[in-house]
Amino acid sequence: GGQQHAVPCPHGGPGGQGQPRAEAAGTGLGHRGGHRPGAVVGAAQHLHRGLGVAGGGPGPGPAVLQTRKARRLKQAKEEAQMEVEQYRREREQEFQSKQQAAMGSQGNLSAEVEQATRRQVQGMQSSQQRNRERVLAQLLGMVCDVRPQVHPNYRISA
């Protein structure tokens, strides 16, 4: 029908200036002024309010719409945060697996080098234990058995 309702222009364009205006329902006649780029948002708000009026009662007030919008924004932010966390966890696991694969071979290599070093040290210690007495006897024999002789490089100057 010919129901009419007063709806303020959300952005104060010409014909509105924040004042309520009469608009014929369903005729598409609005104010004719130039809209800013945010006009689509205003049109969406008009449509949302218009749907509330068409239901038979007054539409939800601006405060209710603001709380709904804030709730939707908060929910969207939480969902985005959860997605970011999940993506970060996946990438971290992928990094850990790649690092483990790369370090695994190096870890085995370092363990092998360490074992080889231990074997060499043990071999040297056992060799030292076996040859200790013989080397000490040879050293004491050289020190105690003194044979005086002139060194071959010594020249007697006249």
Phi and psi in radians as a Rosetta constraint file:
Dihedral C 1 N 2 CA 2 C 2 CIRCULARHARMONIC -1.654 0.35
Dihedral N 2 CA 2 C 2 N 3 CIRCULARHARMONIC 0.625 0.35
Dihedral C 2 N 3 CA 3 C 3 CIRCULARHARMONIC -1.201 0.35
Dihedral N 3 CA 3 C 3 N 4 CIRCULARHARMONIC 2.425 0.35
Dihedral C 3 N 4 CA 4 C 4 CIRCULARHARMONIC -2.170 0.35
Dihedral N 4 CA 4 C 4 N 5 CIRCULARHARMONIC 2.575 0.35
Dihedral C 4 N 5 CA 5 C 5 CIRCULARHARMONIC -2.529 0.35
Dihedral N 5 CA 5 C 5 N 6 CIRCULARHARMONIC 2.695 0.35
Dihedral C 5 N 6 CA 6 C 6 CIRCULARHARMONIC -1.692 0.35
Dihedral N 6 CA 6 C 6 N 7 CIRCULARHARMONIC 2.188 0.35
Dihedral C 6 N 7 CA 7 C 7 CIRCULARHARMONIC -2.279 0.35
Dihedral N 7 CA 7 C 7 N 8 CIRCULARHARMONIC 2.139 0.35
Dihedral C 7 N 8 CA 8 C 8 CIRCULARHARMONIC -1.294 0.35
Dihedral N 8 CA 8 C 8 N 9 CIRCULARHARMONIC 2.566 0.35
Dihedral C 8 N 9 CA 9 C 9 CIRCULARHARMONIC -1.237 0.35
Dihedral N 9 CA 9 C 9 N 10 CIRCULARHARMONIC 2.216 0.35
Dihedral C 9 N 10 CA 10 C 10 CIRCULARHARMONIC -1.196 0.35
Dihedral N 10 CA 10 C 10 N 11 CIRCULARHARMONIC -0.382 0.35
Dihedral C 10 N 11 CA 11 C 11 CIRCULARHARMONIC -2.099 0.35
Dihedral N 11 CA 11 C 11 N 12 CIRCULARHARMONIC 0.270 0.35
Dihedral C 11 N 12 CA 12 C 12 CIRCULARHARMONIC 1.107 0.35
Dihedral N 12 CA 12 C 12 N 13 CIRCULARHARMONIC 0.715 0.35
Dihedral C 12 N 13 CA 13 C 13 CIRCULARHARMONIC -1.301 0.35
Dihedral N 13 CA 13 C 13 N 14 CIRCULARHARMONIC 3.135 0.35
Dihedral C 13 N 14 CA 14 C 14 CIRCULARHARMONIC -1.055 0.35
Dihedral N 14 CA 14 C 14 N 15 CIRCULARHARMONIC 2.450 0.35
Dihedral C 14 N 15 CA 15 C 15 CIRCULARHARMONIC 1.564 0.35
Dihedral N 15 CA 15 C 15 N 16 CIRCULARHARMONIC -0.355 0.35
Dihedral C 15 N 16 CA 16 C 16 CIRCULARHARMONIC -1.839 0.35
Dihedral N 16 CA 16 C 16 N 17 CIRCULARHARMONIC -1.119 0.35
Dihedral C 16 N 17 CA 17 C 17 CIRCULARHARMONIC 0.824 0.35
Dihedral N 17 CA 17 C 17 N 18 CIRCULARHARMONIC 0.626 0.35
Dihedral C 17 N 18 CA 18 C 18 CIRCULARHARMONIC 1.387 0.35
Dihedral N 18 CA 18 C 18 N 19 CIRCULARHARMONIC -0.066 0.35
Dihedral C 18 N 19 CA 19 C 19 CIRCULARHARMONIC -1.590 0.35
Dihedral N 19 CA 19 C 19 N 20 CIRCULARHARMONIC 2.529 0.35
Dihedral C 19 N 20 CA 20 C 20 CIRCULARHARMONIC -1.112 0.35
Dihedral N 20 CA 20 C 20 N 21 CIRCULARHARMONIC 2.597 0.35
Dihedral C 20 N 21 CA 21 C 21 CIRCULARHARMONIC -2.352 0.35
Dihedral N 21 CA 21 C 21 N 22 CIRCULARHARMONIC 2.716 0.35
Dihedral C 21 N 22 CA 22 C 22 CIRCULARHARMONIC -1.575 0.35
Dihedral N 22 CA 22 C 22 N 23 CIRCULARHARMONIC 2.355 0.35
Dihedral C 22 N 23 CA 23 C 23 CIRCULARHARMONIC -2.351 0.35
Dihedral N 23 CA 23 C 23 N 24 CIRCULARHARMONIC 2.297 0.35
Dihedral C 23 N 24 CA 24 C 24 CIRCULARHARMONIC -1.279 0.35
Dihedral N 24 CA 24 C 24 N 25 CIRCULARHARMONIC 2.281 0.35
Dihedral C 24 N 25 CA 25 C 25 CIRCULARHARMONIC -1.221 0.35
Dihedral N 25 CA 25 C 25 N 26 CIRCULARHARMONIC 2.218 0.35
Dihedral C 25 N 26 CA 26 C 26 CIRCULARHARMONIC 1.441 0.35
Dihedral N 26 CA 26 C 26 N 27 CIRCULARHARMONIC -0.028 0.35
Dihedral C 26 N 27 CA 27 C 27 CIRCULARHARMONIC -1.560 0.35
Dihedral N 27 CA 27 C 27 N 28 CIRCULARHARMONIC -0.352 0.35
Dihedral C 27 N 28 CA 28 C 28 CIRCULARHARMONIC 1.344 0.35
Dihedral N 28 CA 28 C 28 N 29 CIRCULARHARMONIC 0.201 0.35
Dihedral C 28 N 29 CA 29 C 29 CIRCULARHARMONIC -1.508 0.35
Dihedral N 29 CA 29 C 29 N 30 CIRCULARHARMONIC 2.051 0.35
Dihedral C 29 N 30 CA 30 C 30 CIRCULARHARMONIC -2.199 0.35
Dihedral N 30 CA 30 C 30 N 31 CIRCULARHARMONIC -2.882 0.35
Dihedral C 30 N 31 CA 31 C 31 CIRCULARHARMONIC -1.346 0.35
Dihedral N 31 CA 31 C 31 N 32 CIRCULARHARMONIC 2.665 0.35
Dihedral C 31 N 32 CA 32 C 32 CIRCULARHARMONIC -1.747 0.35
Dihedral N 32 CA 32 C 32 N 33 CIRCULARHARMONIC 0.165 0.35
Dihedral C 32 N 33 CA 33 C 33 CIRCULARHARMONIC -1.281 0.35
Dihedral N 33 CA 33 C 33 N 34 CIRCULARHARMONIC 2.890 0.35
Dihedral C 33 N 34 CA 34 C 34 CIRCULARHARMONIC -1.316 0.35
Dihedral N 34 CA 34 C 34 N 35 CIRCULARHARMONIC 2.238 0.35
Dihedral C 34 N 35 CA 35 C 35 CIRCULARHARMONIC -1.601 0.35
Dihedral N 35 CA 35 C 35 N 36 CIRCULARHARMONIC 2.600 0.35
Dihedral C 35 N 36 CA 36 C 36 CIRCULARHARMONIC -1.363 0.35
Dihedral N 36 CA 36 C 36 N 37 CIRCULARHARMONIC 2.994 0.35
Dihedral C 36 N 37 CA 37 C 37 CIRCULARHARMONIC -1.015 0.35
Dihedral N 37 CA 37 C 37 N 38 CIRCULARHARMONIC -0.387 0.35
Dihedral C 37 N 38 CA 38 C 38 CIRCULARHARMONIC -1.405 0.35
Dihedral N 38 CA 38 C 38 N 39 CIRCULARHARMONIC 0.168 0.35
Dihedral C 38 N 39 CA 39 C 39 CIRCULARHARMONIC -1.119 0.35
Dihedral N 39 CA 39 C 39 N 40 CIRCULARHARMONIC -0.516 0.35
Dihedral C 39 N 40 CA 40 C 40 CIRCULARHARMONIC -1.100 0.35
Dihedral N 40 CA 40 C 40 N 41 CIRCULARHARMONIC -0.704 0.35
Dihedral C 40 N 41 CA 41 C 41 CIRCULARHARMONIC -1.101 0.35
Dihedral N 41 CA 41 C 41 N 42 CIRCULARHARMONIC -0.772 0.35
Dihedral C 41 N 42 CA 42 C 42 CIRCULARHARMONIC -1.065 0.35
Dihedral N 42 CA 42 C 42 N 43 CIRCULARHARMONIC -0.725 0.35
Dihedral C 42 N 43 CA 43 C 43 CIRCULARHARMONIC -1.124 0.35
Dihedral N 43 CA 43 C 43 N 44 CIRCULARHARMONIC -0.678 0.35
Dihedral C 43 N 44 CA 44 C 44 CIRCULARHARMONIC -1.124 0.35
Dihedral N 44 CA 44 C 44 N 45 CIRCULARHARMONIC -0.676 0.35
Dihedral C 44 N 45 CA 45 C 45 CIRCULARHARMONIC -1.161 0.35
Dihedral N 45 CA 45 C 45 N 46 CIRCULARHARMONIC -0.708 0.35
Dihedral C 45 N 46 CA 46 C 46 CIRCULARHARMONIC -1.031 0.35
Dihedral N 46 CA 46 C 46 N 47 CIRCULARHARMONIC -0.802 0.35
Dihedral C 46 N 47 CA 47 C 47 CIRCULARHARMONIC -1.102 0.35
Dihedral N 47 CA 47 C 47 N 48 CIRCULARHARMONIC -0.763 0.35
Dihedral C 47 N 48 CA 48 C 48 CIRCULARHARMONIC -1.066 0.35
Dihedral N 48 CA 48 C 48 N 49 CIRCULARHARMONIC -0.798 0.35
Dihedral C 48 N 49 CA 49 C 49 CIRCULARHARMONIC -1.159 0.35
Dihedral N 49 CA 49 C 49 N 50 CIRCULARHARMONIC -0.697 0.35
Dihedral C 49 N 50 CA 50 C 50 CIRCULARHARMONIC -1.089 0.35
Dihedral N 50 CA 50 C 50 N 51 CIRCULARHARMONIC -0.673 0.35
Dihedral C 50 N 51 CA 51 C 51 CIRCULARHARMONIC -1.141 0.35
Dihedral N 51 CA 51 C 51 N 52 CIRCULARHARMONIC -0.637 0.35
Dihedral C 51 N 52 CA 52 C 52 CIRCULARHARMONIC -1.125 0.35
Dihedral N 52 CA 52 C 52 N 53 CIRCULARHARMONIC -0.681 0.35
Dihedral C 52 N 53 CA 53 C 53 CIRCULARHARMONIC -1.227 0.35
Dihedral N 53 CA 53 C 53 N 54 CIRCULARHARMONIC -0.671 0.35
Dihedral C 53 N 54 CA 54 C 54 CIRCULARHARMONIC -1.141 0.35
Dihedral N 54 CA 54 C 54 N 55 CIRCULARHARMONIC -0.385 0.35
Dihedral C 54 N 55 CA 55 C 55 CIRCULARHARMONIC -1.226 0.35
Dihedral N 55 CA 55 C 55 N 56 CIRCULARHARMONIC -0.170 0.35
Dihedral C 55 N 56 CA 56 C 56 CIRCULARHARMONIC 1.960 0.35
Dihedral N 56 CA 56 C 56 N 57 CIRCULARHARMONIC -0.215 0.35
Dihedral C 56 N 57 CA 57 C 57 CIRCULARHARMONIC -2.339 0.35
Dihedral N 57 CA 57 C 57 N 58 CIRCULARHARMONIC 3.073 0.35
Dihedral C 57 N 58 CA 58 C 58 CIRCULARHARMONIC -1.162 0.35
Dihedral N 58 CA 58 C 58 N 59 CIRCULARHARMONIC 2.506 0.35
Dihedral C 58 N 59 CA 59 C 59 CIRCULARHARMONIC -1.250 0.35
Dihedral N 59 CA 59 C 59 N 60 CIRCULARHARMONIC 2.960 0.35
Dihedral C 59 N 60 CA 60 C 60 CIRCULARHARMONIC -1.116 0.35
Dihedral N 60 CA 60 C 60 N 61 CIRCULARHARMONIC 2.513 0.35
Dihedral C 60 N 61 CA 61 C 61 CIRCULARHARMONIC -1.283 0.35
Dihedral N 61 CA 61 C 61 N 62 CIRCULARHARMONIC 2.944 0.35
Dihedral C 61 N 62 CA 62 C 62 CIRCULARHARMONIC -1.040 0.35
Dihedral N 62 CA 62 C 62 N 63 CIRCULARHARMONIC -0.598 0.35
Dihedral C 62 N 63 CA 63 C 63 CIRCULARHARMONIC -1.146 0.35
Dihedral N 63 CA 63 C 63 N 64 CIRCULARHARMONIC -0.729 0.35
Dihedral C 63 N 64 CA 64 C 64 CIRCULARHARMONIC -1.134 0.35
Dihedral N 64 CA 64 C 64 N 65 CIRCULARHARMONIC -0.738 0.35
Dihedral C 64 N 65 CA 65 C 65 CIRCULARHARMONIC -1.112 0.35
Dihedral N 65 CA 65 C 65 N 66 CIRCULARHARMONIC -0.698 0.35
Dihedral C 65 N 66 CA 66 C 66 CIRCULARHARMONIC -1.091 0.35
Dihedral N 66 CA 66 C 66 N 67 CIRCULARHARMONIC -0.758 0.35
Dihedral C 66 N 67 CA 67 C 67 CIRCULARHARMONIC -1.168 0.35
Dihedral N 67 CA 67 C 67 N 68 CIRCULARHARMONIC -0.676 0.35
Dihedral C 67 N 68 CA 68 C 68 CIRCULARHARMONIC -1.084 0.35
Dihedral N 68 CA 68 C 68 N 69 CIRCULARHARMONIC -0.782 0.35
Dihedral C 68 N 69 CA 69 C 69 CIRCULARHARMONIC -1.087 0.35
Dihedral N 69 CA 69 C 69 N 70 CIRCULARHARMONIC -0.765 0.35
Dihedral C 69 N 70 CA 70 C 70 CIRCULARHARMONIC -1.090 0.35
Dihedral N 70 CA 70 C 70 N 71 CIRCULARHARMONIC -0.711 0.35
Dihedral C 70 N 71 CA 71 C 71 CIRCULARHARMONIC -1.123 0.35
Dihedral N 71 CA 71 C 71 N 72 CIRCULARHARMONIC -0.756 0.35
Dihedral C 71 N 72 CA 72 C 72 CIRCULARHARMONIC -1.110 0.35
Dihedral N 72 CA 72 C 72 N 73 CIRCULARHARMONIC -0.748 0.35
Dihedral C 72 N 73 CA 73 C 73 CIRCULARHARMONIC -1.092 0.35
Dihedral N 73 CA 73 C 73 N 74 CIRCULARHARMONIC -0.747 0.35
Dihedral C 73 N 74 CA 74 C 74 CIRCULARHARMONIC -1.114 0.35
Dihedral N 74 CA 74 C 74 N 75 CIRCULARHARMONIC -0.749 0.35
Dihedral C 74 N 75 CA 75 C 75 CIRCULARHARMONIC -1.122 0.35
Dihedral N 75 CA 75 C 75 N 76 CIRCULARHARMONIC -0.744 0.35
Dihedral C 75 N 76 CA 76 C 76 CIRCULARHARMONIC -1.110 0.35
Dihedral N 76 CA 76 C 76 N 77 CIRCULARHARMONIC -0.697 0.35
Dihedral C 76 N 77 CA 77 C 77 CIRCULARHARMONIC -1.119 0.35
Dihedral N 77 CA 77 C 77 N 78 CIRCULARHARMONIC -0.758 0.35
Dihedral C 77 N 78 CA 78 C 78 CIRCULARHARMONIC -1.105 0.35
Dihedral N 78 CA 78 C 78 N 79 CIRCULARHARMONIC -0.745 0.35
Dihedral C 78 N 79 CA 79 C 79 CIRCULARHARMONIC -1.102 0.35
Dihedral N 79 CA 79 C 79 N 80 CIRCULARHARMONIC -0.745 0.35
Dihedral C 79 N 80 CA 80 C 80 CIRCULARHARMONIC -1.105 0.35
Dihedral N 80 CA 80 C 80 N 81 CIRCULARHARMONIC -0.712 0.35
Dihedral C 80 N 81 CA 81 C 81 CIRCULARHARMONIC -1.095 0.35
Dihedral N 81 CA 81 C 81 N 82 CIRCULARHARMONIC -0.721 0.35
Dihedral C 81 N 82 CA 82 C 82 CIRCULARHARMONIC -1.125 0.35
Dihedral N 82 CA 82 C 82 N 83 CIRCULARHARMONIC -0.726 0.35
Dihedral C 82 N 83 CA 83 C 83 CIRCULARHARMONIC -1.099 0.35
Dihedral N 83 CA 83 C 83 N 84 CIRCULARHARMONIC -0.739 0.35
Dihedral C 83 N 84 CA 84 C 84 CIRCULARHARMONIC -1.100 0.35
Dihedral N 84 CA 84 C 84 N 85 CIRCULARHARMONIC -0.767 0.35
Dihedral C 84 N 85 CA 85 C 85 CIRCULARHARMONIC -1.092 0.35
Dihedral N 85 CA 85 C 85 N 86 CIRCULARHARMONIC -0.755 0.35
Dihedral C 85 N 86 CA 86 C 86 CIRCULARHARMONIC -1.117 0.35
Dihedral N 86 CA 86 C 86 N 87 CIRCULARHARMONIC -0.769 0.35
Dihedral C 86 N 87 CA 87 C 87 CIRCULARHARMONIC -1.075 0.35
Dihedral N 87 CA 87 C 87 N 88 CIRCULARHARMONIC -0.729 0.35
Dihedral C 87 N 88 CA 88 C 88 CIRCULARHARMONIC -1.104 0.35
Dihedral N 88 CA 88 C 88 N 89 CIRCULARHARMONIC -0.743 0.35
Dihedral C 88 N 89 CA 89 C 89 CIRCULARHARMONIC -1.092 0.35
Dihedral N 89 CA 89 C 89 N 90 CIRCULARHARMONIC -0.747 0.35
Dihedral C 89 N 90 CA 90 C 90 CIRCULARHARMONIC -1.070 0.35
Dihedral N 90 CA 90 C 90 N 91 CIRCULARHARMONIC -0.799 0.35
Dihedral C 90 N 91 CA 91 C 91 CIRCULARHARMONIC -1.141 0.35
Dihedral N 91 CA 91 C 91 N 92 CIRCULARHARMONIC -0.644 0.35
Dihedral C 91 N 92 CA 92 C 92 CIRCULARHARMONIC -1.133 0.35
Dihedral N 92 CA 92 C 92 N 93 CIRCULARHARMONIC -0.744 0.35
Dihedral C 92 N 93 CA 93 C 93 CIRCULARHARMONIC -1.122 0.35
Dihedral N 93 CA 93 C 93 N 94 CIRCULARHARMONIC -0.730 0.35
Dihedral C 93 N 94 CA 94 C 94 CIRCULARHARMONIC -1.074 0.35
Dihedral N 94 CA 94 C 94 N 95 CIRCULARHARMONIC -0.758 0.35
Dihedral C 94 N 95 CA 95 C 95 CIRCULARHARMONIC -1.089 0.35
Dihedral N 95 CA 95 C 95 N 96 CIRCULARHARMONIC -0.782 0.35
Dihedral C 95 N 96 CA 96 C 96 CIRCULARHARMONIC -1.065 0.35
Dihedral N 96 CA 96 C 96 N 97 CIRCULARHARMONIC -0.735 0.35
Dihedral C 96 N 97 CA 97 C 97 CIRCULARHARMONIC -1.162 0.35
Dihedral N 97 CA 97 C 97 N 98 CIRCULARHARMONIC -0.720 0.35
Dihedral C 97 N 98 CA 98 C 98 CIRCULARHARMONIC -1.134 0.35
Dihedral N 98 CA 98 C 98 N 99 CIRCULARHARMONIC -0.729 0.35
Dihedral C 98 N 99 CA 99 C 99 CIRCULARHARMONIC -1.127 0.35
Dihedral N 99 CA 99 C 99 N 100 CIRCULARHARMONIC -0.711 0.35
Dihedral C 99 N 100 CA 100 C 100 CIRCULARHARMONIC -1.123 0.35
Dihedral N 100 CA 100 C 100 N 101 CIRCULARHARMONIC -0.708 0.35
Dihedral C 100 N 101 CA 101 C 101 CIRCULARHARMONIC -1.117 0.35
Dihedral N 101 CA 101 C 101 N 102 CIRCULARHARMONIC -0.755 0.35
Dihedral C 101 N 102 CA 102 C 102 CIRCULARHARMONIC -1.248 0.35
Dihedral N 102 CA 102 C 102 N 103 CIRCULARHARMONIC -0.752 0.35
Dihedral C 102 N 103 CA 103 C 103 CIRCULARHARMONIC -1.351 0.35
Dihedral N 103 CA 103 C 103 N 104 CIRCULARHARMONIC -0.415 0.35
Dihedral C 103 N 104 CA 104 C 104 CIRCULARHARMONIC -1.046 0.35
Dihedral N 104 CA 104 C 104 N 105 CIRCULARHARMONIC -0.796 0.35
Dihedral C 104 N 105 CA 105 C 105 CIRCULARHARMONIC -1.190 0.35
Dihedral N 105 CA 105 C 105 N 106 CIRCULARHARMONIC -0.683 0.35
Dihedral C 105 N 106 CA 106 C 106 CIRCULARHARMONIC -1.194 0.35
Dihedral N 106 CA 106 C 106 N 107 CIRCULARHARMONIC -0.641 0.35
Dihedral C 106 N 107 CA 107 C 107 CIRCULARHARMONIC -1.103 0.35
Dihedral N 107 CA 107 C 107 N 108 CIRCULARHARMONIC -0.762 0.35
Dihedral C 107 N 108 CA 108 C 108 CIRCULARHARMONIC -1.120 0.35
Dihedral N 108 CA 108 C 108 N 109 CIRCULARHARMONIC -0.703 0.35
Dihedral C 108 N 109 CA 109 C 109 CIRCULARHARMONIC -1.102 0.35
Dihedral N 109 CA 109 C 109 N 110 CIRCULARHARMONIC -0.794 0.35
Dihedral C 109 N 110 CA 110 C 110 CIRCULARHARMONIC -1.141 0.35
Dihedral N 110 CA 110 C 110 N 111 CIRCULARHARMONIC -0.622 0.35
Dihedral C 110 N 111 CA 111 C 111 CIRCULARHARMONIC -1.148 0.35
Dihedral N 111 CA 111 C 111 N 112 CIRCULARHARMONIC -0.702 0.35
Dihedral C 111 N 112 CA 112 C 112 CIRCULARHARMONIC -1.131 0.35
Dihedral N 112 CA 112 C 112 N 113 CIRCULARHARMONIC -0.751 0.35
Dihedral C 112 N 113 CA 113 C 113 CIRCULARHARMONIC -1.093 0.35
Dihedral N 113 CA 113 C 113 N 114 CIRCULARHARMONIC -0.714 0.35
Dihedral C 113 N 114 CA 114 C 114 CIRCULARHARMONIC -1.119 0.35
Dihedral N 114 CA 114 C 114 N 115 CIRCULARHARMONIC -0.738 0.35
Dihedral C 114 N 115 CA 115 C 115 CIRCULARHARMONIC -1.117 0.35
Dihedral N 115 CA 115 C 115 N 116 CIRCULARHARMONIC -0.759 0.35
Dihedral C 115 N 116 CA 116 C 116 CIRCULARHARMONIC -1.062 0.35
Dihedral N 116 CA 116 C 116 N 117 CIRCULARHARMONIC -0.717 0.35
Dihedral C 116 N 117 CA 117 C 117 CIRCULARHARMONIC -1.105 0.35
Dihedral N 117 CA 117 C 117 N 118 CIRCULARHARMONIC -0.775 0.35
Dihedral C 117 N 118 CA 118 C 118 CIRCULARHARMONIC -1.044 0.35
Dihedral N 118 CA 118 C 118 N 119 CIRCULARHARMONIC -0.747 0.35
Dihedral C 118 N 119 CA 119 C 119 CIRCULARHARMONIC -1.084 0.35
Dihedral N 119 CA 119 C 119 N 120 CIRCULARHARMONIC -0.749 0.35
Dihedral C 119 N 120 CA 120 C 120 CIRCULARHARMONIC -1.099 0.35
Dihedral N 120 CA 120 C 120 N 121 CIRCULARHARMONIC -0.751 0.35
Dihedral C 120 N 121 CA 121 C 121 CIRCULARHARMONIC -1.112 0.35
Dihedral N 121 CA 121 C 121 N 122 CIRCULARHARMONIC -0.758 0.35
Dihedral C 121 N 122 CA 122 C 122 CIRCULARHARMONIC -1.096 0.35
Dihedral N 122 CA 122 C 122 N 123 CIRCULARHARMONIC -0.706 0.35
Dihedral C 122 N 123 CA 123 C 123 CIRCULARHARMONIC -1.067 0.35
Dihedral N 123 CA 123 C 123 N 124 CIRCULARHARMONIC -0.760 0.35
Dihedral C 123 N 124 CA 124 C 124 CIRCULARHARMONIC -1.126 0.35
Dihedral N 124 CA 124 C 124 N 125 CIRCULARHARMONIC -0.712 0.35
Dihedral C 124 N 125 CA 125 C 125 CIRCULARHARMONIC -1.137 0.35
Dihedral N 125 CA 125 C 125 N 126 CIRCULARHARMONIC -0.743 0.35
Dihedral C 125 N 126 CA 126 C 126 CIRCULARHARMONIC -1.182 0.35
Dihedral N 126 CA 126 C 126 N 127 CIRCULARHARMONIC -0.673 0.35
Dihedral C 126 N 127 CA 127 C 127 CIRCULARHARMONIC -1.101 0.35
Dihedral N 127 CA 127 C 127 N 128 CIRCULARHARMONIC -0.718 0.35
Dihedral C 127 N 128 CA 128 C 128 CIRCULARHARMONIC -1.096 0.35
Dihedral N 128 CA 128 C 128 N 129 CIRCULARHARMONIC -0.741 0.35
Dihedral C 128 N 129 CA 129 C 129 CIRCULARHARMONIC -1.109 0.35
Dihedral N 129 CA 129 C 129 N 130 CIRCULARHARMONIC -0.723 0.35
Dihedral C 129 N 130 CA 130 C 130 CIRCULARHARMONIC -1.185 0.35
Dihedral N 130 CA 130 C 130 N 131 CIRCULARHARMONIC -0.726 0.35
Dihedral C 130 N 131 CA 131 C 131 CIRCULARHARMONIC -1.662 0.35
Dihedral N 131 CA 131 C 131 N 132 CIRCULARHARMONIC -0.012 0.35
Dihedral C 131 N 132 CA 132 C 132 CIRCULARHARMONIC -1.051 0.35
Dihedral N 132 CA 132 C 132 N 133 CIRCULARHARMONIC -0.900 0.35
Dihedral C 132 N 133 CA 133 C 133 CIRCULARHARMONIC -1.090 0.35
Dihedral N 133 CA 133 C 133 N 134 CIRCULARHARMONIC -0.764 0.35
Dihedral C 133 N 134 CA 134 C 134 CIRCULARHARMONIC -1.103 0.35
Dihedral N 134 CA 134 C 134 N 135 CIRCULARHARMONIC -0.768 0.35
Dihedral C 134 N 135 CA 135 C 135 CIRCULARHARMONIC -1.142 0.35
Dihedral N 135 CA 135 C 135 N 136 CIRCULARHARMONIC -0.735 0.35
Dihedral C 135 N 136 CA 136 C 136 CIRCULARHARMONIC -1.099 0.35
Dihedral N 136 CA 136 C 136 N 137 CIRCULARHARMONIC -0.733 0.35
Dihedral C 136 N 137 CA 137 C 137 CIRCULARHARMONIC -1.118 0.35
Dihedral N 137 CA 137 C 137 N 138 CIRCULARHARMONIC -0.733 0.35
Dihedral C 137 N 138 CA 138 C 138 CIRCULARHARMONIC -1.120 0.35
Dihedral N 138 CA 138 C 138 N 139 CIRCULARHARMONIC -0.763 0.35
Dihedral C 138 N 139 CA 139 C 139 CIRCULARHARMONIC -1.125 0.35
Dihedral N 139 CA 139 C 139 N 140 CIRCULARHARMONIC -0.789 0.35
Dihedral C 139 N 140 CA 140 C 140 CIRCULARHARMONIC -1.116 0.35
Dihedral N 140 CA 140 C 140 N 141 CIRCULARHARMONIC -0.655 0.35
Dihedral C 140 N 141 CA 141 C 141 CIRCULARHARMONIC -1.098 0.35
Dihedral N 141 CA 141 C 141 N 142 CIRCULARHARMONIC -0.722 0.35
Dihedral C 141 N 142 CA 142 C 142 CIRCULARHARMONIC -1.182 0.35
Dihedral N 142 CA 142 C 142 N 143 CIRCULARHARMONIC -0.649 0.35
Dihedral C 142 N 143 CA 143 C 143 CIRCULARHARMONIC -1.318 0.35
Dihedral N 143 CA 143 C 143 N 144 CIRCULARHARMONIC -0.725 0.35
Dihedral C 143 N 144 CA 144 C 144 CIRCULARHARMONIC -1.420 0.35
Dihedral N 144 CA 144 C 144 N 145 CIRCULARHARMONIC -0.536 0.35
Dihedral C 144 N 145 CA 145 C 145 CIRCULARHARMONIC -1.581 0.35
Dihedral N 145 CA 145 C 145 N 146 CIRCULARHARMONIC 1.576 0.35
Dihedral C 145 N 146 CA 146 C 146 CIRCULARHARMONIC -1.636 0.35
Dihedral N 146 CA 146 C 146 N 147 CIRCULARHARMONIC 2.159 0.35
Dihedral C 146 N 147 CA 147 C 147 CIRCULARHARMONIC -2.068 0.35
Dihedral N 147 CA 147 C 147 N 148 CIRCULARHARMONIC 1.859 0.35
Dihedral C 147 N 148 CA 148 C 148 CIRCULARHARMONIC -1.247 0.35
Dihedral N 148 CA 148 C 148 N 149 CIRCULARHARMONIC 2.240 0.35
Dihedral C 148 N 149 CA 149 C 149 CIRCULARHARMONIC -2.717 0.35
Dihedral N 149 CA 149 C 149 N 150 CIRCULARHARMONIC 2.740 0.35
Dihedral C 149 N 150 CA 150 C 150 CIRCULARHARMONIC -1.442 0.35
Dihedral N 150 CA 150 C 150 N 151 CIRCULARHARMONIC 2.412 0.35
Dihedral C 150 N 151 CA 151 C 151 CIRCULARHARMONIC -1.197 0.35
Dihedral N 151 CA 151 C 151 N 152 CIRCULARHARMONIC 2.465 0.35
Dihedral C 151 N 152 CA 152 C 152 CIRCULARHARMONIC -1.073 0.35
Dihedral N 152 CA 152 C 152 N 153 CIRCULARHARMONIC -0.449 0.35
Dihedral C 152 N 153 CA 153 C 153 CIRCULARHARMONIC -1.497 0.35
Dihedral N 153 CA 153 C 153 N 154 CIRCULARHARMONIC -0.124 0.35
Dihedral C 153 N 154 CA 154 C 154 CIRCULARHARMONIC -1.290 0.35
Dihedral N 154 CA 154 C 154 N 155 CIRCULARHARMONIC 2.268 0.35
Dihedral C 154 N 155 CA 155 C 155 CIRCULARHARMONIC -2.052 0.35
Dihedral N 155 CA 155 C 155 N 156 CIRCULARHARMONIC 2.312 0.35
Dihedral C 155 N 156 CA 156 C 156 CIRCULARHARMONIC -1.514 0.35
Dihedral N 156 CA 156 C 156 N 157 CIRCULARHARMONIC 2.130 0.35
Dihedral C 156 N 157 CA 157 C 157 CIRCULARHARMONIC -1.618 0.35
Dihedral N 157 CA 157 C 157 N 158 CIRCULARHARMONIC 2.416 0.35
